[in-house]
Amino acid sequence: MIRVVINADDFGLTEGVCRGIVKAIHAGGVTATTAMVCVPGAAERLRRWSPEIEEHIGAHLQLTGGEPILPPERVPSLVRNDGKFPARRRQINAPRIGEILDEWQAQIECLIRSGIQPTHLDSHHHVHGLPEAFPAFCELAKQYSLPARSLHADMTRALHAAGVACVNQTFTSWFGGELSVKSLVRVLAEGTHEYPGTENFELMCHPGLADENLASLSRYVSEREIELAVLCDAHLYHELAAAGFQLSGMRLPSKGTRSALAARSFSQLT
């Protein structure tokens, strides 16, 4: 059986997104999530909702959307004239590595103050793939002894070389495509042919409920409810099992740094 982490990004974005992710984790279709702290009201939402899904929550590091945890004058290369992050990854311009490191550490510490001990790391809009951001991402993964999301084979090799654990391959193509149980299983099945011999995969998803605030913060709105329905579908677990996949939580592989927070075994959800 190939082990699959189904990770829901954007925990904390809105009330409806929090509610939807918690529902999907309780249903068993989502096995991990990552939390963002830079959008308005996120810290309070995370304090209220995170006890429902303890030990499933990682950090969704931001350089886009919302505003920094640090004062804007401390991270001038990361913010616009209004002191906020740019909305899109392509709008990030010449960020300084030191400022990224300081801001992302502040975001992780904000999660910890909210009562969350992060289990893994990824980033909003995959900004950790930027050349200026990846060194900071690696450094924090090592500092906090956390596994991290890899976006491609070269990144997997770089993370392993730095002593950072990661799931072998992350699939992002289900997001924004056809949303059904069959399409989710198909994305994973196609991955087994593209990456033969891979022992574990991560699949990125964005379930949620479309509340009144979501459209002002994200272009992905009604699709979140469709994802949620699929991830709560009673047939999903059995379709995955029939195709040779085992739903699993985030873990550290045998190689890499371990900690009390992150060194945990895969456990099958039933």
C-alpha positions in Angstrom: 0.0 0.0 0.0 1.2 3.5 -0.9 0.7 5.9 2.0 -1.1 9.2 1.2 -1.3 12.4 3.3 -4.3 14.5 2.2 -3.4 18.0 3.4 -5.9 20.9 3.5 -4.3 24.3 3.1 -5.7 27.6 4.5 -6.8 26.6 8.0 -7.7 29.9 9.6 -8.6 31.8 6.5 -12.3 32.2 7.4 -14.8 30.7 9.8 -16.3 28.6 7.0 -12.9 27.3 5.9 -12.1 26.3 9.5 -15.4 24.6 9.9 -15.0 22.7 6.6 -11.5 21.5 7.3 -12.5 20.3 10.8 -15.4 18.4 9.3 -13.2 16.8 6.6 -10.7 15.6 9.2 -13.4 14.2 11.4 -14.8 12.4 8.4 -11.4 10.9 7.7 -10.9 12.2 4.2 -8.3 14.8 5.2 -5.4 13.7 7.4 -3.5 17.0 7.9 -3.9 20.7 7.5 -1.7 23.8 7.6 -2.7 27.0 9.4 -2.2 30.6 8.3 -1.9 33.5 10.8 -1.6 36.6 8.7 -5.3 37.1 7.6 -7.6 39.2 9.8 -9.1 37.2 12.7 -7.0 34.1 12.1 -5.4 33.9 15.5 -8.8 33.9 17.2 -10.3 31.4 14.8 -7.3 29.1 15.3 -7.6 29.3 19.1 -11.3 28.2 18.8 -11.0 25.5 16.2 -7.6 23.9 16.7 -8.6 21.9 19.8 -11.0 20.0 17.5 -8.1 18.6 15.4 -5.0 18.6 17.7 -1.9 17.0 16.2 -3.1 17.4 12.7 -2.0 21.1 12.2 1.1 22.4 10.5 2.2 25.9 9.5 1.1 27.5 6.2 3.7 30.2 5.9 2.8 33.4 4.1 4.4 36.1 2.0 1.1 36.8 0.1 -2.4 37.8 1.4 -2.9 39.6 4.7 -0.2 41.4 6.6 3.0 40.4 8.4 3.2 39.5 12.0 6.3 41.7 12.4 5.9 45.5 12.1 6.1 46.4 8.3 9.2 48.6 8.9 11.1 45.4 10.0 10.2 43.6 6.7 10.1 46.4 4.1 11.1 44.1 1.2 8.1 41.9 1.9 5.3 44.5 2.0 3.6 47.0 -0.3 3.3 50.7 0.6 0.2 50.0 2.7 2.2 47.6 4.9 0.5 44.5 3.6 1.8 41.5 1.7 1.1 41.5 -2.1 -1.9 39.5 -3.1 -0.2 37.2 -5.6 3.2 35.4 -5.7 4.1 37.1 -9.0 3.9 40.4 -7.2 6.7 39.6 -4.8 9.7 41.7 -5.7 13.2 41.2 -4.4 12.4 39.9 -0.9 15.4 39.7 1.5 16.2 36.3 2.9 16.8 37.6 6.4 13.4 39.3 6.5 11.7 36.2 5.2 13.4 34.1 8.0 12.4 36.6 10.7 8.8 36.9 9.5 8.3 33.2 9.1 9.7 32.5 12.5 7.3 35.1 13.9 4.4 33.3 12.1 5.4 29.9 13.6 5.7 31.4 17.1 2.3 33.0 16.6 0.8 29.5 16.0 2.6 28.2 19.1 1.1 31.1 21.2 -2.3 30.1 19.8 -1.8 26.7 21.3 -0.7 24.9 18.2 2.5 22.9 18.1 3.1 22.6 14.3 3.5 19.2 12.8 4.9 20.2 9.4 5.6 23.2 7.1 4.3 24.4 3.7 3.5 27.8 2.3 0.7 29.9 0.9 0.8 30.0 -2.9 3.9 27.8 -2.6 6.2 30.9 -2.1 8.8 28.7 -0.4 9.7 27.7 -4.0 11.1 31.1 -4.6 14.9 31.1 -4.6 15.0 33.8 -1.9 12.6 32.0 0.3 13.8 28.4 0.1 16.8 28.8 2.3 14.6 30.3 5.1 12.2 27.5 4.6 14.9 24.9 5.1 16.4 26.7 8.0 13.1 26.8 9.9 12.3 23.2 9.1 15.6 22.2 10.7 15.2 24.6 13.6 11.8 23.3 14.6 12.6 19.7 13.5 9.6 19.6 11.1 8.9 17.8 7.8 8.3 20.1 4.9 6.3 20.1 1.6 8.4 19.4 -1.5 7.2 20.8 -4.8 9.3 18.7 -7.1 12.2 16.2 -7.3 15.0 18.8 -7.1 13.4 20.3 -4.0 13.1 16.8 -2.4 16.8 16.3 -3.0 17.6 19.7 -1.6 15.5 19.1 1.5 17.1 15.7 2.2 20.5 17.2 1.7 19.7 19.8 4.3 18.5 17.1 6.7 14.8 18.0 6.3 12.3 15.2 6.0 9.5 15.4 3.4 6.9 13.2 1.7 8.4 11.9 -1.6 6.0 13.7 -4.0 3.2 16.3 -3.6 0.4 16.5 -6.1 -1.4 19.8 -6.6 -3.3 19.1 -9.8 -6.6 17.9 -8.1 -7.0 21.5 -6.8 -8.8 23.5 -9.5 -9.5 20.5 -11.7 -12.3 18.0 -11.8 -13.5 17.4 -8.3 -14.8 14.0 -7.6 -13.8 10.8 -5.8 -12.8 9.2 -9.1 -10.6 12.1 -10.1 -8.8 12.2 -6.8 -8.0 8.5 -7.0 -7.0 9.0 -10.7 -4.5 11.8 -9.8 -2.8 9.5 -7.3 -2.9 6.5 -9.6 -1.3 8.4 -12.4 1.3 9.5 -9.9 2.3 5.9 -9.2 3.1 5.5 -12.9 4.9 8.8 -13.2 6.9 8.1 -10.0 7.4 4.3 -9.8 8.6 3.0 -6.5 7.4 6.0 -4.5 6.3 4.9 -1.0 4.3 8.0 0.0 2.5 10.9 -1.6 0.9 14.2 -0.4 -2.2 15.5 -2.1 -3.0 19.2 -1.6 -6.6 20.2 -1.2 -8.7 23.3 -0.1 -12.0 22.2 1.4 -14.3 24.6 3.2 -17.7 26.2 3.5 -18.3 29.4 1.5 -19.1 32.0 4.1 -19.7 35.7 3.5 -16.0 36.6 3.9 -14.4 34.0 1.7 -15.0 35.7 -1.7 -13.1 38.8 -0.5 -10.1 36.8 0.4 -9.9 34.1 -2.3 -10.9 33.4 -5.8 -11.5 29.7 -4.9 -15.0 29.8 -3.3 -17.7 27.4 -4.4 -15.1 24.8 -5.4 -14.1 24.5 -1.7 -17.6 23.1 -0.9 -17.3 20.6 -3.7 -14.0 19.5 -2.4 -15.5 19.2 1.1 -18.3 16.9 -0.2 -15.8 14.7 -2.0 -13.5 14.5 1.0 -16.4 13.5 3.3 -17.8 11.0 0.9 -18.0 7.6 2.5 -16.8 5.9 -0.7 -13.5 7.7 -0.7 -11.6 5.5 1.8 -12.7 2.3 0.0 -11.9 3.6 -3.5 -8.4 4.6 -2.3 -7.9 1.3 -0.6 -9.0 -0.6 -3.7 -6.5 1.4 -5.8 -3.7 0.5 -3.3 -3.6 3.7 -1.2 -3.6 4.0 2.6 -4.7 7.3 4.1 -2.1 8.5 6.6 -1.1 11.4 8.8 2.0 13.5 8.4 5.2 11.8 9.6 8.9 11.9 9.4 10.5 9.2 7.2 13.3 7.1 8.7 15.9 9.5 7.4 15.9 13.1 8.7 15.6 15.0 11.9 13.1 13.9 14.5 11.4 15.7 17.4 8.7 15.1 20.0 6.4 17.2 17.9 7.0 15.6 14.5 8.3 12.1 14.9 5.1 10.1 14.6 4.1 7.0 12.7 1.7 6.8 9.9 -1.7 5.5 11.2 -4.4 4.1 9.0 -7.7 5.9 9.3 -10.7 3.6 9.5 
